[in-house]
Amino acid sequence: MKGKMLITVLTIPVLLLSTVSTSAVTQKVMWGKTELKQGQIGKVTVLSPTPIYQYNPDHLLSKLDRTLNKSEEYRVYSMKELDAGYYGLGGGLFVEKSNAVKYETPSKYKLALLEQQSHPESAGKVYPDGWAAPVLKSAWSQNQATNFETLQNELGFTGDGHFFDIQEKPQAIVVNGGSEGNEVTIKFYMWNAPSMEQGYRIPVVAKELFKLYFGNDAIRVWKYFNTGSIPDHFTANGRSVKATANDLEGSLYLYVGKKTLQNDG
């Protein structure tokens, strides 16, 4: 499984996991034809050819010998209330507000996804859609029931601490009791799912979940997922862990071994 990552491919009736190269792990937040960038307040879509203006040192706007073409999209970073008004495209370039362009602002979902991409490990943050990222406060307990209570009370899991739900996919993360050799089994149906409004929450919650079982090694395990380099077998926090993909179910299982005194490798 090394060198691959989890993404979502929406199908009926299940969500299947696919793989992409690690070069595509840091996914761009696309908004139509353009990538959403930090500091961007909106975008314009050109409905009919319209001129572009340059803001010069005399604080005046001068028309350039250049025309924006129909169907093109441009990021907007600022506005100027001169005459009819102008949209700032960056680099001192502006386009006039008119029926030749359509102005839009990004959705809360797009802004939340951009924020998560920029600060993927942030906990306790309130995202643009109003979701407050949970923070793990309790340490792992030898009592498994206590750990499930922690997942429910601190990380927002449902079903007595077994499921983390997002609007588009209930039980996106499932944590169940293990077998004789494993303490728990953690199942993921997705990682960061750009097609889903709440998909960005998965890696945020996963980091806190990993802290519970992997302690100081949690960030290393989290990076396995976020960089798409999930080993088939690894050790973390004195636990032996096995990762297995279930193609039929469209999920990935982590079989988390019981904690031992063995040093992490």
N, C-alpha and C positions, 0 to 999 in steps of 0.2 A: 504493500500500500504506500510505500515511500515514494515521495515526489508527486503525490496526488492530493487532491483536496475534495471536500464536499461542497457541492452546490445543489440547487434545487432545479428540477425540471418538472414543471407542472403537467401532470397527465391525469387522465380519468381511468380508474377511480383512486389511484394512489400517487404519492409524491415519490419519485424515484431519485436516487442519488446518481450523479454523473461525476466525471473527473475532468480536470483541466490541468495544464502545466502550471508550475509555481509562478511563472512570470505573470499570470493573470490573477494571482491571489488578491492583490490590492486592487479591487475592482473600482473602476470609475463610476461615479454617480451620473448617469446619463439623463438628460432632460431634453427629450426630442432629439435633435441632431447634434446638440452640444453637450459638453460635460459641465455639470454644475460645479462652481468653484467657490472657495471661501471669499467672502466679501461681495459676492454677487447678490444684487437685490431683485433681479428679474431678468427678462429677456425680451427681445423684440423679434417678431417674424415679419419679414418684408412681404407685403401684399401686392405692391406694384413698385416699379423702379423709383428710387428716391435718392437725392444727393446726400453726401456725408460732409460734415463740417469739422474744422480744426479750431481748437481754442488757442489763441495766440497770446504772446506776452502783453499785448495791449488790452487783454481781457475782452476781446471781441471774437466772435465766431466767423470764420471765413469759409466759404463754400470751396470744396476741393474739386479737382477734375476727376471725380470718381463717383460712381453710382452703385448703390446697393441693389442687388437683383432680386426679383420675385422668388419667394420660397426660402431665401437664406435666413438663418437665425443668428442673432448676436447677443452676447451677454451684456447686461446693463449693470453698471456699478454705481452710477450716480445720476442726478437730474439737475438741470439748470432751468430756473424759471425766468427765462428771457423770452420776450415776445410770446409765441404760442407754447414755448417750453421745449426742452431738448432732453433726450436720453443719452447719458454718458456711456460710451462703449469701452472706455479705458484708453490709455495712451493719448489723452487729449482729443479723442475723436467723439463726435456727437451726431445724432440723427434727430431731426425735428419731429415733434409730436404731430401726427397727422393721420388721415385715413389711409396713408400708404403703408403704415406699420401697425402691428398689433402688439401691445405690451401685456405681459403676464408676470405674475410673481410665483415663486416656487411653493409647492404644497408643504404642509407640515411634515408629511412623510419624507419628502425629498430632503428637507432640511435636517431631519432626525438622522437619516441615513448618512448624509454628509458629515454630520457631527460624529457619528459612530466611526466612520472611516478615518476621521482625523484624530480621534482619541478613542481607539478601540478598547482600551483597558480601563476606561473610566467607570467608577462606581459611585453611587450617591448622587449622580448628576440628574437633573431634570431635563429631559429631552424636549424638543419643540412640540411634540404631540402630547406633552403633559405627563409622560411616563417617567417615574423616578426610579433610576437604576438601583436595585437592591444591593445591600452591603452585608457580607457575612460577618457576624459579630462573635459567634460561638465557635469553640474548637471542637474537633472530632471527639466523639465519645465511644467508649467500648460498647455502650448500650445502643444497638441499632435503632431501636424505637426513638431514642433521643435524637439521633441524627435525622430521622425522617421528620420529627417535629421541627428541627432547625430549618430543614428545607421548606417546610410549610410556613413557618412563622417569619423567617428572615428573608427567604428568597422568592416567596410567592408561589410555591408549588401547590398544586391542588391534589385531591385524592389521597389525603393523609400523608402528603409529602412525596408522592410518587411521580407527579406529572407537572411539567411546566408547559403552559398553553400560550399560544398566540392566537389572535383572532382568526387567522386563515388556516391554522393547523393545531387543533387541540392535541395535547400530548406530543408536542414537538420534541421534548426531551422526556425520557422515561427512566426512572431509577427504581430498580427492584432489588429485593434481597437476593443474595447469591446462592451458591451451592456449598458443598463441603470445602471446596478449595478456594472459593471466591467470596468476598464479603458482599459486593454488590455488582449488578450489571447496569451499565449506563447506556441507553440507546438514544442515538441522534437520528432524526429524519432530515435534518438540514443543518447548515452552519449559518452563513450570512446569506439571506435570501432576498436579493434586490427586487424580485417581482412581488414581494409581500410587504405590506405596509409595516408590519411589526416584526419582520424577519430580522432586522438589525439587533433585536433584543437577545437573540440566541447566544452570540459570542460574549455578550456582556454578562449574562447570567451564568454561562458556562465557566467563566473565569472564577466566579465566586463558588460555584459548585466544585470545581477542581481544587480550590483552596481547602475545602472541607476534608477531602480524601488524600490530597497530595501535598498539603502543607507548603513548605518552601519550594517544592518542585512544581507547584501549580502553574506558574507562568511558563515553564518549559513545556509542559503538556499542552497548555493553551496555544503556544506557538506552533506545536506540531500541527494542530488543526488550522490555525490561521495562516500558516505558510504552506499548507498542503503537503506536509512531510510527516505523515502519521506512520510510525514503524508498526510492523505486525506484532512485535513484542518489545516491551521496554520495562524498566523499573522506575518507580518514582515513590519517594517517601517510604522506602522499605517495602513496597508492594510490587508484585509482579503483575504486569498488565498485558492483556492480549486484545488486539483490535481485529475485528472480523466484519466484513461487509455482507449484508444479506440482500442480494440483488432482487430476489422475488418480492421482498417486503419493502425494498427501497430504503434501507436503514443501515446504520453502522453501530456495532456493539463494542463496548469496552467492558471486558471481563476484568474486574478489579480485585486482585488477590488480597488476602488478609495481611494485615500489617505484621512485619517481622523485624528483627533487629539487624537484618542484612543491610549493608551499605548500598546506596544507590549506585547503579552503573551507568 
